[in-house]
Amino acid sequence: MCLATPVQIMSKVQGVKCKVDGDKTIDISLVPNAQKGDWLLCHGDLAINKIDADEAKTILGMIKSCQHQHH
């Protein structure tokens, strides 16, 4: 199963590309008004929506609580 996950823009946007947390580069073509510091909902390497920090933290918390531990 694939999930869209929150990421935060860490560097200045260069055209339709930017660096996000984890030193990953993503495409922000679908979120043209994105700026450094913004939180985005990202699927793969494509940002699909801008979200606020509270929503990002809630989603990240849910993802963390659902992770299975392998023994």
mmCIF file of the N, C-alpha and C atoms, coordinates in Angstrom:
data_MODEL
# 
_entry.id   MODEL 
# 
loop_
_atom_site.group_PDB 
_atom_site.id 
_atom_site.type_symbol 
_atom_site.label_atom_id 
_atom_site.label_alt_id 
_atom_site.label_comp_id 
_atom_site.label_asym_id 
_atom_site.label_entity_id 
_atom_site.label_seq_id 
_atom_site.pdbx_PDB_ins_code 
_atom_site.Cartn_x 
_atom_site.Cartn_y 
_atom_site.Cartn_z 
_atom_site.occupancy 
_atom_site.B_iso_or_equiv 
_atom_site.pdbx_formal_charge 
_atom_site.auth_seq_id 
_atom_site.auth_comp_id 
_atom_site.auth_asym_id 
_atom_site.auth_atom_id 
_atom_site.pdbx_PDB_model_num 
ATOM 1   N N  . MET A 1 1  ? 0.842  -1.174  0.000   1.00 0.00 ? 1  MET A N  1 
ATOM 2   C CA . MET A 1 1  ? 0.000  0.000   0.000   1.00 0.00 ? 1  MET A CA 1 
ATOM 3   C C  . MET A 1 1  ? 0.890  1.241   0.000   1.00 0.00 ? 1  MET A C  1 
ATOM 4   N N  . CYS A 1 2  ? 0.514  2.220   -0.779  1.00 0.00 ? 2  CYS A N  1 
ATOM 5   C CA . CYS A 1 2  ? 1.260  3.480   -0.849  1.00 0.00 ? 2  CYS A CA 1 
ATOM 6   C C  . CYS A 1 2  ? 0.480  4.570   -0.135  1.00 0.00 ? 2  CYS A C  1 
ATOM 7   N N  . LEU A 1 3  ? 1.185  5.373   0.620   1.00 0.00 ? 3  LEU A N  1 
ATOM 8   C CA . LEU A 1 3  ? 0.579  6.481   1.351   1.00 0.00 ? 3  LEU A CA 1 
ATOM 9   C C  . LEU A 1 3  ? 1.177  7.797   0.905   1.00 0.00 ? 3  LEU A C  1 
ATOM 10  N N  . ALA A 1 4  ? 0.365  8.833   0.964   1.00 0.00 ? 4  ALA A N  1 
ATOM 11  C CA . ALA A 1 4  ? 0.894  10.186  0.817   1.00 0.00 ? 4  ALA A CA 1 
ATOM 12  C C  . ALA A 1 4  ? 1.372  10.595  2.201   1.00 0.00 ? 4  ALA A C  1 
ATOM 13  N N  . THR A 1 5  ? 2.572  11.131  2.284   1.00 0.00 ? 5  THR A N  1 
ATOM 14  C CA . THR A 1 5  ? 3.144  11.490  3.572   1.00 0.00 ? 5  THR A CA 1 
ATOM 15  C C  . THR A 1 5  ? 3.531  12.962  3.616   1.00 0.00 ? 5  THR A C  1 
ATOM 16  N N  . PRO A 1 6  ? 3.463  13.567  4.792   1.00 0.00 ? 6  PRO A N  1 
ATOM 17  C CA . PRO A 1 6  ? 3.863  14.960  4.929   1.00 0.00 ? 6  PRO A CA 1 
ATOM 18  C C  . PRO A 1 6  ? 5.376  15.132  4.852   1.00 0.00 ? 6  PRO A C  1 
ATOM 19  N N  . VAL A 1 7  ? 5.793  16.185  4.167   1.00 0.00 ? 7  VAL A N  1 
ATOM 20  C CA . VAL A 1 7  ? 7.202  16.579  4.101   1.00 0.00 ? 7  VAL A CA 1 
ATOM 21  C C  . VAL A 1 7  ? 7.254  18.098  4.220   1.00 0.00 ? 7  VAL A C  1 
ATOM 22  N N  . GLN A 1 8  ? 8.374  18.610  4.693   1.00 0.00 ? 8  GLN A N  1 
ATOM 23  C CA . GLN A 1 8  ? 8.543  20.059  4.822   1.00 0.00 ? 8  GLN A CA 1 
ATOM 24  C C  . GLN A 1 8  ? 9.631  20.525  3.872   1.00 0.00 ? 8  GLN A C  1 
ATOM 25  N N  . ILE A 1 9  ? 9.355  21.621  3.166   1.00 0.00 ? 9  ILE A N  1 
ATOM 26  C CA . ILE A 1 9  ? 10.336 22.193  2.241   1.00 0.00 ? 9  ILE A CA 1 
ATOM 27  C C  . ILE A 1 9  ? 11.477 22.790  3.048   1.00 0.00 ? 9  ILE A C  1 
ATOM 28  N N  . MET A 1 10 ? 12.703 22.334  2.747   1.00 0.00 ? 10 MET A N  1 
ATOM 29  C CA . MET A 1 10 ? 13.876 22.759  3.499   1.00 0.00 ? 10 MET A CA 1 
ATOM 30  C C  . MET A 1 10 ? 14.758 23.765  2.764   1.00 0.00 ? 10 MET A C  1 
ATOM 31  N N  . SER A 1 11 ? 14.572 23.900  1.454   1.00 0.00 ? 11 SER A N  1 
ATOM 32  C CA . SER A 1 11 ? 15.404 24.832  0.696   1.00 0.00 ? 11 SER A CA 1 
ATOM 33  C C  . SER A 1 11 ? 14.531 25.642  -0.246  1.00 0.00 ? 11 SER A C  1 
ATOM 34  N N  . LYS A 1 12 ? 15.125 26.679  -0.787  1.00 0.00 ? 12 LYS A N  1 
ATOM 35  C CA . LYS A 1 12 ? 14.421 27.532  -1.738  1.00 0.00 ? 12 LYS A CA 1 
ATOM 36  C C  . LYS A 1 12 ? 13.946 26.699  -2.929  1.00 0.00 ? 12 LYS A C  1 
ATOM 37  N N  . VAL A 1 13 ? 12.755 26.994  -3.371  1.00 0.00 ? 13 VAL A N  1 
ATOM 38  C CA . VAL A 1 13 ? 12.189 26.301  -4.525  1.00 0.00 ? 13 VAL A CA 1 
ATOM 39  C C  . VAL A 1 13 ? 12.939 26.713  -5.788  1.00 0.00 ? 13 VAL A C  1 
ATOM 40  N N  . GLN A 1 14 ? 13.355 25.747  -6.586  1.00 0.00 ? 14 GLN A N  1 
ATOM 41  C CA . GLN A 1 14 ? 14.060 25.977  -7.848  1.00 0.00 ? 14 GLN A CA 1 
ATOM 42  C C  . GLN A 1 14 ? 13.154 25.498  -8.984  1.00 0.00 ? 14 GLN A C  1 
ATOM 43  N N  . GLY A 1 15 ? 12.409 26.399  -9.597  1.00 0.00 ? 15 GLY A N  1 
ATOM 44  C CA . GLY A 1 15 ? 11.466 26.013  -10.649 1.00 0.00 ? 15 GLY A CA 1 
ATOM 45  C C  . GLY A 1 15 ? 10.344 25.187  -10.062 1.00 0.00 ? 15 GLY A C  1 
ATOM 46  N N  . VAL A 1 16 ? 10.243 23.920  -10.472 1.00 0.00 ? 16 VAL A N  1 
ATOM 47  C CA . VAL A 1 16 ? 9.207  23.036  -9.921  1.00 0.00 ? 16 VAL A CA 1 
ATOM 48  C C  . VAL A 1 16 ? 9.814  21.961  -9.018  1.00 0.00 ? 16 VAL A C  1 
ATOM 49  N N  . LYS A 1 17 ? 11.056 22.158  -8.587  1.00 0.00 ? 17 LYS A N  1 
ATOM 50  C CA . LYS A 1 17 ? 11.736 21.194  -7.714  1.00 0.00 ? 17 LYS A CA 1 
ATOM 51  C C  . LYS A 1 17 ? 12.168 21.871  -6.424  1.00 0.00 ? 17 LYS A C  1 
ATOM 52  N N  . CYS A 1 18 ? 12.192 21.083  -5.356  1.00 0.00 ? 18 CYS A N  1 
ATOM 53  C CA . CYS A 1 18 ? 12.708 21.584  -4.091  1.00 0.00 ? 18 CYS A CA 1 
ATOM 54  C C  . CYS A 1 18 ? 13.203 20.421  -3.251  1.00 0.00 ? 18 CYS A C  1 
ATOM 55  N N  . LYS A 1 19 ? 14.048 20.741  -2.270  1.00 0.00 ? 19 LYS A N  1 
ATOM 56  C CA . LYS A 1 19 ? 14.533 19.745  -1.313  1.00 0.00 ? 19 LYS A CA 1 
ATOM 57  C C  . LYS A 1 19 ? 13.606 19.775  -0.108  1.00 0.00 ? 19 LYS A C  1 
ATOM 58  N N  . VAL A 1 20 ? 13.298 18.580  0.381   1.00 0.00 ? 20 VAL A N  1 
ATOM 59  C CA . VAL A 1 20 ? 12.469 18.460  1.574   1.00 0.00 ? 20 VAL A CA 1 
ATOM 60  C C  . VAL A 1 20 ? 13.256 17.719  2.642   1.00 0.00 ? 20 VAL A C  1 
ATOM 61  N N  . ASP A 1 21 ? 12.671 17.614  3.840   1.00 0.00 ? 21 ASP A N  1 
ATOM 62  C CA . ASP A 1 21 ? 13.356 16.901  4.913   1.00 0.00 ? 21 ASP A CA 1 
ATOM 63  C C  . ASP A 1 21 ? 13.761 15.512  4.437   1.00 0.00 ? 21 ASP A C  1 
ATOM 64  N N  . GLY A 1 22 ? 14.883 15.048  4.918   1.00 0.00 ? 22 GLY A N  1 
ATOM 65  C CA . GLY A 1 22 ? 15.441 13.790  4.456   1.00 0.00 ? 22 GLY A CA 1 
ATOM 66  C C  . GLY A 1 22 ? 16.293 13.947  3.215   1.00 0.00 ? 22 GLY A C  1 
ATOM 67  N N  . ASP A 1 23 ? 16.560 15.190  2.808   1.00 0.00 ? 23 ASP A N  1 
ATOM 68  C CA . ASP A 1 23 ? 17.382 15.508  1.636   1.00 0.00 ? 23 ASP A CA 1 
ATOM 69  C C  . ASP A 1 23 ? 16.847 14.890  0.345   1.00 0.00 ? 23 ASP A C  1 
ATOM 70  N N  . LYS A 1 24 ? 15.541 14.789  0.251   1.00 0.00 ? 24 LYS A N  1 
ATOM 71  C CA . LYS A 1 24 ? 14.868 14.247  -0.926  1.00 0.00 ? 24 LYS A CA 1 
ATOM 72  C C  . LYS A 1 24 ? 14.427 15.408  -1.812  1.00 0.00 ? 24 LYS A C  1 
ATOM 73  N N  . THR A 1 25 ? 14.487 15.237  -3.123  1.00 0.00 ? 25 THR A N  1 
ATOM 74  C CA . THR A 1 25 ? 14.008 16.249  -4.066  1.00 0.00 ? 25 THR A CA 1 
ATOM 75  C C  . THR A 1 25 ? 12.637 15.830  -4.569  1.00 0.00 ? 25 THR A C  1 
ATOM 76  N N  . ILE A 1 26 ? 11.690 16.769  -4.545  1.00 0.00 ? 26 ILE A N  1 
ATOM 77  C CA . ILE A 1 26 ? 10.346 16.472  -5.027  1.00 0.00 ? 26 ILE A CA 1 
ATOM 78  C C  . ILE A 1 26 ? 9.903  17.489  -6.071  1.00 0.00 ? 26 ILE A C  1 
ATOM 79  N N  . ASP A 1 27 ? 8.880  17.124  -6.807  1.00 0.00 ? 27 ASP A N  1 
ATOM 80  C CA . ASP A 1 27 ? 8.271  17.966  -7.831  1.00 0.00 ? 27 ASP A CA 1 
ATOM 81  C C  . ASP A 1 27 ? 7.051  18.652  -7.211  1.00 0.00 ? 27 ASP A C  1 
ATOM 82  N N  . ILE A 1 28 ? 6.975  19.974  -7.324  1.00 0.00 ? 28 ILE A N  1 
ATOM 83  C CA . ILE A 1 28 ? 5.853  20.716  -6.753  1.00 0.00 ? 28 ILE A CA 1 
ATOM 84  C C  . ILE A 1 28 ? 4.961  21.321  -7.844  1.00 0.00 ? 28 ILE A C  1 
ATOM 85  N N  . SER A 1 29 ? 4.939  20.731  -9.024  1.00 0.00 ? 29 SER A N  1 
ATOM 86  C CA . SER A 1 29 ? 4.130  21.244  -10.133 1.00 0.00 ? 29 SER A CA 1 
ATOM 87  C C  . SER A 1 29 ? 2.664  21.432  -9.760  1.00 0.00 ? 29 SER A C  1 
ATOM 88  N N  . LEU A 1 30 ? 2.123  20.543  -8.918  1.00 0.00 ? 30 LEU A N  1 
ATOM 89  C CA . LEU A 1 30 ? 0.712  20.621  -8.542  1.00 0.00 ? 30 LEU A CA 1 
ATOM 90  C C  . LEU A 1 30 ? 0.453  21.596  -7.399  1.00 0.00 ? 30 LEU A C  1 
ATOM 91  N N  . VAL A 1 31 ? 1.527  22.121  -6.802  1.00 0.00 ? 31 VAL A N  1 
ATOM 92  C CA . VAL A 1 31 ? 1.416  23.076  -5.689  1.00 0.00 ? 31 VAL A CA 1 
ATOM 93  C C  . VAL A 1 31 ? 2.302  24.270  -6.013  1.00 0.00 ? 31 VAL A C  1 
ATOM 94  N N  . PRO A 1 32 ? 1.924  25.064  -7.013  1.00 0.00 ? 32 PRO A N  1 
ATOM 95  C CA . PRO A 1 32 ? 2.808  26.112  -7.526  1.00 0.00 ? 32 PRO A CA 1 
ATOM 96  C C  . PRO A 1 32 ? 3.143  27.232  -6.540  1.00 0.00 ? 32 PRO A C  1 
ATOM 97  N N  . ASN A 1 33 ? 2.352  27.414  -5.490  1.00 0.00 ? 33 ASN A N  1 
ATOM 98  C CA . ASN A 1 33 ? 2.616  28.512  -4.545  1.00 0.00 ? 33 ASN A CA 1 
ATOM 99  C C  . ASN A 1 33 ? 3.427  28.051  -3.333  1.00 0.00 ? 33 ASN A C  1 
ATOM 100 N N  . ALA A 1 34 ? 4.009  26.855  -3.380  1.00 0.00 ? 34 ALA A N  1 
ATOM 101 C CA . ALA A 1 34 ? 4.781  26.324  -2.251  1.00 0.00 ? 34 ALA A CA 1 
ATOM 102 C C  . ALA A 1 34 ? 6.042  27.146  -2.016  1.00 0.00 ? 34 ALA A C  1 
ATOM 103 N N  . GLN A 1 35 ? 6.376  27.323  -0.735  1.00 0.00 ? 35 GLN A N  1 
ATOM 104 C CA . GLN A 1 35 ? 7.536  28.106  -0.322  1.00 0.00 ? 35 GLN A CA 1 
ATOM 105 C C  . GLN A 1 35 ? 8.341  27.343  0.725   1.00 0.00 ? 35 GLN A C  1 
ATOM 106 N N  . LYS A 1 36 ? 9.590  27.744  0.936   1.00 0.00 ? 36 LYS A N  1 
ATOM 107 C CA . LYS A 1 36 ? 10.427 27.157  1.979   1.00 0.00 ? 36 LYS A CA 1 
ATOM 108 C C  . LYS A 1 36 ? 9.680  27.211  3.314   1.00 0.00 ? 36 LYS A C  1 
ATOM 109 N N  . GLY A 1 37 ? 9.698  26.083  4.030   1.00 0.00 ? 37 GLY A N  1 
ATOM 110 C CA . GLY A 1 37 ? 9.020  25.994  5.324   1.00 0.00 ? 37 GLY A CA 1 
ATOM 111 C C  . GLY A 1 37 ? 7.630  25.408  5.248   1.00 0.00 ? 37 GLY A C  1 
ATOM 112 N N  . ASP A 1 38 ? 7.020  25.406  4.066   1.00 0.00 ? 38 ASP A N  1 
ATOM 113 C CA . ASP A 1 38 ? 5.678  24.845  3.910   1.00 0.00 ? 38 ASP A CA 1 
ATOM 114 C C  . ASP A 1 38 ? 5.685  23.340  4.106   1.00 0.00 ? 38 ASP A C  1 
ATOM 115 N N  . TRP A 1 39 ? 4.564  22.818  4.583   1.00 0.00 ? 39 TRP A N  1 
ATOM 116 C CA . TRP A 1 39 ? 4.335  21.384  4.680   1.00 0.00 ? 39 TRP A CA 1 
ATOM 117 C C  . TRP A 1 39 ? 3.501  20.957  3.482   1.00 0.00 ? 39 TRP A C  1 
ATOM 118 N N  . LEU A 1 40 ? 3.917  19.857  2.864   1.00 0.00 ? 40 LEU A N  1 
ATOM 119 C CA . LEU A 1 40 ? 3.232  19.334  1.691   1.00 0.00 ? 40 LEU A CA 1 
ATOM 120 C C  . LEU A 1 40 ? 2.879  17.876  1.914   1.00 0.00 ? 40 LEU A C  1 
ATOM 121 N N  . LEU A 1 41 ? 1.764  17.458  1.332   1.00 0.00 ? 41 LEU A N  1 
ATOM 122 C CA . LEU A 1 41 ? 1.419  16.051  1.304   1.00 0.00 ? 41 LEU A CA 1 
ATOM 123 C C  . LEU A 1 41 ? 2.022  15.511  0.024   1.00 0.00 ? 41 LEU A C  1 
ATOM 124 N N  . CYS A 1 42 ? 2.859  14.495  0.143   1.00 0.00 ? 42 CYS A N  1 
ATOM 125 C CA . CYS A 1 42 ? 3.666  14.023  -0.976  1.00 0.00 ? 42 CYS A CA 1 
ATOM 126 C C  . CYS A 1 42 ? 3.442  12.536  -1.220  1.00 0.00 ? 42 CYS A C  1 
ATOM 127 N N  . HIS A 1 43 ? 3.263  12.183  -2.470  1.00 0.00 ? 43 HIS A N  1 
ATOM 128 C CA . HIS A 1 43 ? 3.152  10.776  -2.874  1.00 0.00 ? 43 HIS A CA 1 
ATOM 129 C C  . HIS A 1 43 ? 4.315  10.480  -3.805  1.00 0.00 ? 43 HIS A C  1 
ATOM 130 N N  . GLY A 1 44 ? 5.206  9.608   -3.365  1.00 0.00 ? 44 GLY A N  1 
ATOM 131 C CA . GLY A 1 44 ? 6.430  9.367   -4.141  1.00 0.00 ? 44 GLY A CA 1 
ATOM 132 C C  . GLY A 1 44 ? 7.255  10.642  -4.156  1.00 0.00 ? 44 GLY A C  1 
ATOM 133 N N  . ASP A 1 45 ? 7.585  11.125  -5.336  1.00 0.00 ? 45 ASP A N  1 
ATOM 134 C CA . ASP A 1 45 ? 8.368  12.353  -5.480  1.00 0.00 ? 45 ASP A CA 1 
ATOM 135 C C  . ASP A 1 45 ? 7.511  13.521  -5.968  1.00 0.00 ? 45 ASP A C  1 
ATOM 136 N N  . LEU A 1 46 ? 6.191  13.435  -5.778  1.00 0.00 ? 46 LEU A N  1 
ATOM 137 C CA . LEU A 1 46 ? 5.268  14.461  -6.254  1.00 0.00 ? 46 LEU A CA 1 
ATOM 138 C C  . LEU A 1 46 ? 4.445  15.025  -5.101  1.00 0.00 ? 46 LEU A C  1 
ATOM 139 N N  . ALA A 1 47 ? 4.531  16.337  -4.901  1.00 0.00 ? 47 ALA A N  1 
ATOM 140 C CA . ALA A 1 47 ? 3.690  17.009  -3.910  1.00 0.00 ? 47 ALA A CA 1 
ATOM 141 C C  . ALA A 1 47 ? 2.284  17.125  -4.491  1.00 0.00 ? 47 ALA A C  1 
ATOM 142 N N  . ILE A 1 48 ? 1.279  16.752  -3.687  1.00 0.00 ? 48 ILE A N  1 
ATOM 143 C CA . ILE A 1 48 ? -0.087 16.788  -4.197  1.00 0.00 ? 48 ILE A CA 1 
ATOM 144 C C  . ILE A 1 48 ? -0.966 17.830  -3.520  1.00 0.00 ? 48 ILE A C  1 
ATOM 145 N N  . ASN A 1 49 ? -0.513 18.367  -2.388  1.00 0.00 ? 49 ASN A N  1 
ATOM 146 C CA . ASN A 1 49 ? -1.325 19.355  -1.685  1.00 0.00 ? 49 ASN A CA 1 
ATOM 147 C C  . ASN A 1 49 ? -0.495 20.028  -0.600  1.00 0.00 ? 49 ASN A C  1 
ATOM 148 N N  . LYS A 1 50 ? -0.833 21.277  -0.281  1.00 0.00 ? 50 LYS A N  1 
ATOM 149 C CA . LYS A 1 50 ? -0.209 21.967  0.848   1.00 0.00 ? 50 LYS A CA 1 
ATOM 150 C C  . LYS A 1 50 ? -1.088 21.727  2.075   1.00 0.00 ? 50 LYS A C  1 
ATOM 151 N N  . ILE A 1 51 ? -0.451 21.443  3.227   1.00 0.00 ? 51 ILE A N  1 
ATOM 152 C CA . ILE A 1 51 ? -1.189 21.242  4.475   1.00 0.00 ? 51 ILE A CA 1 
ATOM 153 C C  . ILE A 1 51 ? -0.553 22.098  5.565   1.00 0.00 ? 51 ILE A C  1 
ATOM 154 N N  . ASP A 1 52 ? -1.300 22.299  6.660   1.00 0.00 ? 52 ASP A N  1 
ATOM 155 C CA . ASP A 1 52 ? -0.716 23.092  7.742   1.00 0.00 ? 52 ASP A CA 1 
ATOM 156 C C  . ASP A 1 52 ? 0.107  22.193  8.670   1.00 0.00 ? 52 ASP A C  1 
ATOM 157 N N  . ALA A 1 53 ? 0.905  22.810  9.515   1.00 0.00 ? 53 ALA A N  1 
ATOM 158 C CA . ALA A 1 53 ? 1.840  22.082  10.384  1.00 0.00 ? 53 ALA A CA 1 
ATOM 159 C C  . ALA A 1 53 ? 1.112  21.135  11.333  1.00 0.00 ? 53 ALA A C  1 
ATOM 160 N N  . ASP A 1 54 ? -0.034 21.551  11.865  1.00 0.00 ? 54 ASP A N  1 
ATOM 161 C CA . ASP A 1 54 ? -0.777 20.685  12.787  1.00 0.00 ? 54 ASP A CA 1 
ATOM 162 C C  . ASP A 1 54 ? -1.249 19.416  12.089  1.00 0.00 ? 54 ASP A C  1 
ATOM 163 N N  . GLU A 1 55 ? -1.759 19.551  10.869  1.00 0.00 ? 55 GLU A N  1 
ATOM 164 C CA . GLU A 1 55 ? -2.208 18.381  10.120  1.00 0.00 ? 55 GLU A CA 1 
ATOM 165 C C  . GLU A 1 55 ? -1.020 17.458  9.803   1.00 0.00 ? 55 GLU A C  1 
ATOM 166 N N  . ALA A 1 56 ? 0.115  18.050  9.435   1.00 0.00 ? 56 ALA A N  1 
ATOM 167 C CA . ALA A 1 56 ? 1.311  17.261  9.147   1.00 0.00 ? 56 ALA A CA 1 
ATOM 168 C C  . ALA A 1 56 ? 1.726  16.458  10.375  1.00 0.00 ? 56 ALA A C  1 
ATOM 169 N N  . LYS A 1 57 ? 1.746  17.087  11.536  1.00 0.00 ? 57 LYS A N  1 
ATOM 170 C CA . LYS A 1 57 ? 2.158  16.406  12.758  1.00 0.00 ? 57 LYS A CA 1 
ATOM 171 C C  . LYS A 1 57 ? 1.180  15.295  13.130  1.00 0.00 ? 57 LYS A C  1 
ATOM 172 N N  . THR A 1 58 ? -0.110 15.529  12.919  1.00 0.00 ? 58 THR A N  1 
ATOM 173 C CA . THR A 1 58 ? -1.115 14.506  13.193  1.00 0.00 ? 58 THR A CA 1 
ATOM 174 C C  . THR A 1 58 ? -0.910 13.286  12.300  1.00 0.00 ? 58 THR A C  1 
ATOM 175 N N  . ILE A 1 59 ? -0.717 13.526  11.008  1.00 0.00 ? 59 ILE A N  1 
ATOM 176 C CA . ILE A 1 59 ? -0.518 12.424  10.063  1.00 0.00 ? 59 ILE A CA 1 
ATOM 177 C C  . ILE A 1 59 ? 0.769  11.665  10.382  1.00 0.00 ? 59 ILE A C  1 
ATOM 178 N N  . LEU A 1 60 ? 1.856  12.394  10.645  1.00 0.00 ? 60 LEU A N  1 
ATOM 179 C CA . LEU A 1 60 ? 3.121  11.727  10.977  1.00 0.00 ? 60 LEU A CA 1 
ATOM 180 C C  . LEU A 1 60 ? 2.995  10.892  12.249  1.00 0.00 ? 60 LEU A C  1 
ATOM 181 N N  . GLY A 1 61 ? 2.238  11.387  13.222  1.00 0.00 ? 61 GLY A N  1 
ATOM 182 C CA . GLY A 1 61 ? 2.000  10.632  14.449  1.00 0.00 ? 61 GLY A CA 1 
ATOM 183 C C  . GLY A 1 61 ? 1.221  9.359   14.186  1.00 0.00 ? 61 GLY A C  1 
ATOM 184 N N  . MET A 1 62 ? 0.208  9.431   13.325  1.00 0.00 ? 62 MET A N  1 
ATOM 185 C CA . MET A 1 62 ? -0.572 8.246   12.975  1.00 0.00 ? 62 MET A CA 1 
ATOM 186 C C  . MET A 1 62 ? 0.286  7.218   12.248  1.00 0.00 ? 62 MET A C  1 
ATOM 187 N N  . ILE A 1 63 ? 1.124  7.690   11.324  1.00 0.00 ? 63 ILE A N  1 
ATOM 188 C CA . ILE A 1 63 ? 2.004  6.779   10.590  1.00 0.00 ? 63 ILE A CA 1 
ATOM 189 C C  . ILE A 1 63 ? 2.957  6.084   11.552  1.00 0.00 ? 63 ILE A C  1 
ATOM 190 N N  . LYS A 1 64 ? 3.530  6.856   12.475  1.00 0.00 ? 64 LYS A N  1 
ATOM 191 C CA . LYS A 1 64 ? 4.473  6.285   13.437  1.00 0.00 ? 64 LYS A CA 1 
ATOM 192 C C  . LYS A 1 64 ? 3.795  5.245   14.324  1.00 0.00 ? 64 LYS A C  1 
ATOM 193 N N  . SER A 1 65 ? 2.570  5.519   14.744  1.00 0.00 ? 65 SER A N  1 
ATOM 194 C CA . SER A 1 65 ? 1.878  4.585   15.637  1.00 0.00 ? 65 SER A CA 1 
ATOM 195 C C  . SER A 1 65 ? 1.433  3.309   14.925  1.00 0.00 ? 65 SER A C  1 
ATOM 196 N N  . CYS A 1 66 ? 1.377  3.326   13.596  1.00 0.00 ? 66 CYS A N  1 
ATOM 197 C CA . CYS A 1 66 ? 0.938  2.158   12.827  1.00 0.00 ? 66 CYS A CA 1 
ATOM 198 C C  . CYS A 1 66 ? 2.090  1.289   12.349  1.00 0.00 ? 66 CYS A C  1 
ATOM 199 N N  . GLN A 1 67 ? 3.308  1.725   12.523  1.00 0.00 ? 67 GLN A N  1 
ATOM 200 C CA . GLN A 1 67 ? 4.455  0.962   12.036  1.00 0.00 ? 67 GLN A CA 1 
ATOM 201 C C  . GLN A 1 67 ? 4.600  -0.322  12.825  1.00 0.00 ? 67 GLN A C  1 
ATOM 202 N N  . HIS A 1 68 ? 4.791  -1.413  12.109  1.00 0.00 ? 68 HIS A N  1 
ATOM 203 C CA . HIS A 1 68 ? 4.960  -2.721  12.736  1.00 0.00 ? 68 HIS A CA 1 
ATOM 204 C C  . HIS A 1 68 ? 6.420  -2.936  13.090  1.00 0.00 ? 68 HIS A C  1 
ATOM 205 N N  . GLN A 1 69 ? 6.632  -3.567  14.209  1.00 0.00 ? 69 GLN A N  1 
ATOM 206 C CA . GLN A 1 69 ? 7.991  -3.931  14.603  1.00 0.00 ? 69 GLN A CA 1 
ATOM 207 C C  . GLN A 1 69 ? 8.266  -5.338  14.125  1.00 0.00 ? 69 GLN A C  1 
ATOM 208 N N  . HIS A 1 70 ? 9.403  -5.518  13.480  1.00 0.00 ? 70 HIS A N  1 
ATOM 209 C CA . HIS A 1 70 ? 9.797  -6.835  12.985  1.00 0.00 ? 70 HIS A CA 1 
ATOM 210 C C  . HIS A 1 70 ? 10.690 -7.515  14.021  1.00 0.00 ? 70 HIS A C  1 
ATOM 211 N N  . HIS A 1 71 ? 10.392 -8.741  14.319  1.00 0.00 ? 71 HIS A N  1 
ATOM 212 C CA . HIS A 1 71 ? 11.184 -9.491  15.304  1.00 0.00 ? 71 HIS A CA 1 
ATOM 213 C C  . HIS A 1 71 ? 12.013 -10.537 14.611  1.00 0.00 ? 71 HIS A C  1 
# 
